[in-house]
Amino acid sequence: DSKAFSGLKVVKKYPLLLYYKLVPHLILPNNIDKALFFDVDMVCVGNIKSLYDVEMGDYYFAMCYGIDSIKALQSDEKNSQIKKIHNSGTVLINLKALRENNITIQTYLDYAKKHEQKGLFEEYFFNYMHHDKILSLMPFDYNFNIGGRRLYSAYCKKYNIEPKKLILHYMPFFNDSPIKKPWDAYEYFYYGKSNDIFDQEIWELYKPWWDYAKELSSWVVLSILQKAQNNKINNSIKNINDDREK
């Protein structure tokens, strides 16, 4: 029941349900000490045992730097608070440590009463309340934001790093691709429309999502197609109304 988080910041796009990301230790059985969480707009394209085997120590979470943090690191900024901002798409969770320190839903409600919650929703609590309890990982390994690919490439080149690219995250931020989410390109990846909008790099990054989708049952694929088509119609209507207002 997401009403347990009533009082925390919420908008239509980001419902209270998101806050359950913070308390999986209250949901999963007590004999499970560690868990991995992924957002729904992500796909795993390789063996992620290296992620699951990360030694957590006393950290509550292992998370990947956000785009602004990578920018700051690349600029060699010193003592910058922005370095500590992490994206909550991929979260390795130390369930045992959270239980031992008695972190509950009420813990977050009490914190919110004393601190102004900024526009990060559940990420606010990760990055501010638990800022010293997060083990930082690199996004180009386990949370590859499609829109940040050029930034990652420059960073890896600067520090001679070979990115793993094990988990792809279809985030819209800084995204110069012709679409935001892979399901919005069903004409190309499912119906076989000739590619007239994607460059090769973007095509190869979006293709894995559809490779997985096509393995699902026919009724699930049909549901995906119907929702994607409805999204396109609704967006077209919105654009027409926006133009009328202008």
C-alpha positions, 0 to 999 in steps of 0.5 A: 500500500503506497499510502504508507509514504503519504506526505512525501513528494509525488507527481503523476509521473512519479507516484508514491510507489517509487519510494518502495525502492528505499525499503526492499529489506522490509518486503523481501524475506529475512534470509536474503541479504542482498538484492538488485533493483532496476528501473523498468526502462533498462535491459541487461545485455551481459553477465552482471555477476561482477555487479552482484559480487561488489563488496558492500561492507557497511554501505547500504546501497551501491549506485552509479554516478549521475550524468552531472557527477560524471561531468564534474569528475571529468572536469577534475572538480575538487570537493564538489557536492555534485559528485555525490549525486547518483541515479537510482536506475540501478541499485545494489542493496545491502538488505542486512545493513538496512535491517540492522540499522532499523531503517523503516518507512517512518525513518524517511517520513521523520527525515522529510519533516526536518528537511525540505525535499528537493525535486529528486523524489526517491533519489533525494533520500538516497543522495542526501539522507544516505549520501555517506552510505552509497558506494559509487559505481560507474554508469558506463558499466552498470547504468549506461544512460543512452543520452550520456553515451558521448560523455561516457566515451570522452571520460573513458578515453581520458582515463583509458577505461574500457566501459562494460556497458552491461546494463542499458538505461533508456533515459531521455536526459541529454538524449540526441536520439530521434526517440526517447524510449525504444518502444516508441520505435516499433515501426522500425524494430517490429514492423520493419520500416526502413531506417531513416532516422537512426544512426548506427550507434543509436540503432545498436543500443536500442535494438537489444530492448526489442530483441528481448521484447520479441521473445515475450508471448504474443499477447504481451507484444501486442500490448506493447504495440497498442500502448506505443501506438496510443502514446504516439496518437496522444503525443500528436494530439498534444502537439496540435493543441500546443500549436493552437495555443501558440 
